[in-house]
Amino acid sequence: MGLFGFGKKKEELNETSTVKVLGSGCAKCNELEANVKAALTKLGMDTKIEHVTDFAVIAAYGVMTTPALVVDEKVLSYGKVLKVEEAVALIEKARA
């Protein structure tokens, strides 16, 4: 029975990861989103990226400097544009 994730493999559960980029929509935020999209492709994950621009929501994550990367509701990075390889490493670590 697959109710509430019971009976599913860990890999299957991680395919439904939530990925968010927090930021106003500036050039750096858009660059981070593009790099995260490339990282997800490299990892073989078909995950949509949500771009959060509401500053109240961003502040609720405790983020005061954008852009920021959030995976499964955990802030993995903030205040810098990650390179594709850096994003791959952080996402892999978050999935472990």
Secondary structure, DSSP 8 states (H G I E B T S, - for coil): --GGGTT--HHHHHTT--EEEESSS-HHHHHHHHHHHHHHHHHT----EEEE--HHHHHHTT--SS-EEEETTEEEEESS---HHHHHHHHHHHH-
